[in-house]
């Protein structure tokens, strides 16, 4: 008989909590970006206004998929559910094309400078890490 009561290490809970908070910030960013008021947009420098208005709808949809998948996957991780891995994979499928577009096919680097590439790289790395971490949790029988 397989032992399904594997002791979950403390770092699992620390990372799962950190990534839930990280993904909550992602949801907040998505909501602020998507539902920015015309008044708030008008307060931004012209270059940032043009950047906001240059995003095609598919990138906004990809952003939404990425943050929703990450948020729900993080909840699944804290609830010790295997399905969190699938949600992290879906999230990564939203993250990668959106970040590639934002860094390489917009004027983001011109508007914000080269350091603007750091956050997209971190988001991709975190997204990939979460897929791996959920997979580790499944292999170690931490997730059921």
Secondary structure, DSSP 8 states (H G I E B T S, - for coil): ---------HHHHHHHHHHHHHHHHHHHHHHHHHT--HHHHHHS-HHHHHHHHH--HHHHHHHHHHHHHHHHHHHHHHTT-THHHHHHHHHHHHHHHHHHHHHHSSSHHHHH-TTHHHHHHHHHHHHHHHHHHHHHHHHTT---
